[in-house]
Amino acid sequence: AKDIYDDALTIEDPNLRVHFDGLADLTKAATQLHFHLDIPHFAPGPLHLSEKYADAIVSLRSQVDVAGLDPNHLNGYLAIDSLQMSHVGEKVVMKQLLLEAQSEKSTVPNAKKTLKLTGDYFTACASGNFDYAALATSLMKQVER
């Protein structure tokens, strides 16, 4: 089917090395993402993707297991392992970052959602009736301050 990818993909470029292995099923009937994504080398500057981080080098390993088409009814997790970013002589390392989303399977408008973020330096949890997109926008505004 045209909306299902269940295979491996490798990109070997001097500025981007990526290996994807798993399933991305984007059919409306049963959207599922279950894959491993390894990015051993990513240089956004030479690819003209970031002026601010033109000299940055990023690497990470991740695993995704998510079910649901609507972002406000997601169930699953995104685990990032060994995130490293080097920029202008400084290096940031995060051994683990786990984002877990759980939504009640309900057609009730006020269905409870839980979003938990756990990392080396913090743990955060939000639970209640909220819109994921609005929550992300609010958090980005706070980070930009």
C-alpha positions as CSV (number, residue, x, y, z in Angstrom):
1,A,0.0,0.0,0.0
2,K,1.2,3.5,-0.8
3,D,0.8,4.7,2.9
4,I,2.8,1.9,4.4
5,Y,6.6,1.6,4.6
6,D,7.9,-1.5,6.3
7,D,11.6,-1.8,5.5
8,A,15.0,-0.3,6.1
9,L,16.4,3.0,4.6
10,T,20.0,4.2,4.8
11,I,21.4,7.6,3.8
12,E,25.1,8.1,3.5
13,D,26.1,11.7,2.9
14,P,29.1,13.6,4.3
15,N,26.7,15.8,6.2
16,L,23.9,13.3,7.1
17,R,24.2,9.6,7.9
18,V,20.8,8.0,8.8
19,H,19.6,4.5,9.2
20,F,15.8,3.8,9.6
21,D,14.5,0.3,10.2
22,G,10.9,-0.4,10.9
23,L,7.3,0.3,10.1
24,A,5.5,3.6,9.2
25,D,1.8,2.8,8.6
26,L,0.0,6.0,7.8
27,T,-3.3,4.5,6.7
28,K,-6.3,6.1,8.4
29,A,-7.5,2.7,9.6
30,A,-4.6,1.9,11.9
31,T,-1.8,4.5,12.0
32,Q,1.3,3.0,13.6
33,L,4.9,4.0,13.8
34,H,7.3,1.4,15.1
35,F,10.9,1.9,14.2
36,H,14.5,2.5,15.1
37,L,16.2,5.6,13.8
38,D,20.0,6.0,14.1
39,I,21.6,9.3,13.1
40,P,25.4,8.9,13.7
41,H,26.2,12.2,12.0
42,F,24.1,15.3,11.2
43,A,25.7,18.6,10.2
44,P,22.8,21.1,9.6
45,G,25.0,24.0,8.4
46,P,26.4,22.6,5.2
47,L,22.8,21.4,4.3
48,H,21.6,25.0,4.8
49,L,19.1,23.9,7.5
50,S,20.3,26.2,10.3
51,E,22.2,29.5,10.3
52,K,22.3,29.6,14.1
53,Y,23.8,26.2,14.4
54,A,25.8,26.2,11.2
55,D,28.8,24.6,12.9
56,A,26.8,22.0,14.9
57,I,27.2,18.3,14.7
58,V,24.4,16.1,16.1
59,S,24.1,12.4,16.7
60,L,21.4,10.2,18.3
61,R,19.8,6.8,18.4
62,S,16.0,6.6,18.8
63,Q,13.1,4.2,19.0
64,V,9.5,5.1,18.3
65,D,6.4,3.0,19.1
66,V,3.2,5.1,18.6
67,A,-0.3,4.3,17.6
68,G,-2.9,6.8,16.5
69,L,-3.5,9.2,13.7
70,D,-4.8,12.2,15.6
71,P,-2.0,13.9,17.6
72,N,-4.5,14.5,20.4
73,H,-5.1,10.7,20.8
74,L,-1.6,9.3,20.6
75,N,-0.5,6.3,22.6
76,G,3.1,5.3,22.7
77,Y,6.6,6.5,23.2
78,L,9.7,8.1,21.7
79,A,12.9,7.1,23.3
80,I,16.2,8.9,22.4
81,D,19.4,7.3,23.5
82,S,22.8,8.9,23.4
83,L,21.9,12.4,22.0
84,Q,25.1,14.4,21.4
85,M,25.5,17.9,20.1
86,S,28.7,19.7,19.5
87,H,28.7,23.4,18.7
88,V,31.5,26.1,18.8
89,G,33.7,24.0,21.1
90,E,31.0,23.0,23.5
91,K,29.4,19.5,23.8
92,V,26.0,18.5,25.2
93,V,25.3,14.9,25.9
94,M,22.0,13.4,27.0
95,K,22.2,9.6,27.7
96,Q,18.4,9.2,27.7
97,L,15.2,11.1,26.8
98,L,11.8,9.4,27.0
99,L,8.6,10.9,25.9
100,E,5.5,8.9,26.7
101,A,1.9,9.8,25.6
102,Q,-1.2,8.1,26.7
103,S,-4.8,9.0,25.8
104,E,-8.0,7.4,27.0
105,K,-9.7,5.6,24.2
106,S,-12.9,7.6,24.3
107,T,-15.1,9.7,22.1
108,V,-15.8,11.9,25.1
109,P,-14.5,15.4,24.5
110,N,-12.8,15.6,28.0
111,A,-10.9,12.3,27.7
112,K,-7.8,12.3,30.0
113,K,-4.4,12.5,28.4
114,T,-1.0,12.0,30.1
115,L,2.3,13.2,28.7
116,K,5.5,12.3,30.5
117,L,9.0,13.5,29.6
118,T,12.0,11.9,31.4
119,G,15.6,12.7,30.8
120,D,19.0,12.9,32.4
121,Y,18.3,16.3,33.8
122,F,14.6,16.5,34.4
123,T,11.2,14.8,34.7
124,A,8.0,16.5,33.7
125,C,4.4,15.2,33.6
126,A,1.2,16.7,32.3
127,S,-2.1,15.0,32.9
128,G,-5.6,16.2,32.0
129,N,-7.6,17.5,29.1
130,F,-5.3,19.5,26.8
131,D,-4.4,19.9,23.2
132,Y,-0.9,18.6,22.3
133,A,-0.3,21.2,19.6
134,A,-1.3,24.1,22.0
135,L,0.9,22.6,24.7
136,A,3.9,22.3,22.4
137,T,3.5,25.9,21.2
138,S,3.2,27.2,24.8
139,L,6.4,25.2,25.8
140,M,8.4,26.6,22.8
141,K,7.4,30.2,23.8
142,Q,8.7,29.5,27.3
143,V,12.0,28.1,26.0
144,E,12.5,31.0,23.6
145,R,12.4,33.6,26.5
